[in-house]
């Protein structure tokens, strides 16, 4: 069986370096490597609305931002189908059928949803102890089911995402197994594809906090200009104990080194810091003492700029053709609809609810009433 790749992002803001090392870079590498049957990348506006119901304008504005970010990292609409979730109505029908296969208790165990509910303060009416108080919107509570439909409509085999999405993938696999057992073997169990370097699975923010996140204000965005990137890198969290250059420094928990782990390649040393042959040499020197933060930050900045400059250039070109970008999304959405309609038809066949195509059913009922 062929390989079908699918992934997506919520349009609630511009994409940042965490998205880049966690998934975008992987997608472009997959695209360049080829060898897959189809690759779908989509903008999850329906999912974004599950906790932004009162703010549809935010979602509406960010659809194009995410599309521009996709195109600017190098996703090629000739090789990848890019679409908008809400433009594929079949996903809702699938979600409805899937929701009959999932219990409330199962949804309540989803660790990602639990954390998100706590972060958003939805739990309040149920009290501190109860993540799922009555204040949680039903659509938000059930979004893992809708996410299973996102993955299943194209029978995705491979889903490149960050590790926070593992519970969603597990939920999807359970739904697939349940559907296939009850109705017949229609759907495919997907596998998660995590970045090979563990540091890329959860890139910390520039302040050293566990995750780069818009709400924490600790992001470097793909669309940031060079001055912004420089400012953010130069004020990055390092080792608070490393006061003088001569002091021994800590590399663990030091953002500059975490980012270098995520971004630096062996070729970067001859190009940007020929005094050192590898990141290990730099780390050893920093640990011994005698290597200042500013030098390390300048190297990191050179590496980041090397990656970001072509992204920025591509973005500038696409920004000049916004109607063309919407056209790409429209074509992609049409293609996704066709694929989803086919899978939905197969699902309904298996469920035996394609009544009008079911000559045997019609004949059987006619016979029953005209015996
Ligand atoms: N939940 C993902 C996120 O928050 C977005 C998403 C929605 C997704 N549906 C998906 C990712 C299906 C992969 C596959 O980023």
Boltz pocket constraint, residues with backbone or C-beta under 6 A from the ligand:
constraints:
  - pocket:
      binder: B
      contacts: [[A, 6], [A, 7], [A, 8], [A, 9], [A, 10], [A, 44], [A, 47], [A, 146], [A, 147], [A, 150], [A, 151], [A, 159], [A, 160], [A, 161], [A, 165]]
      max_distance: 6.0
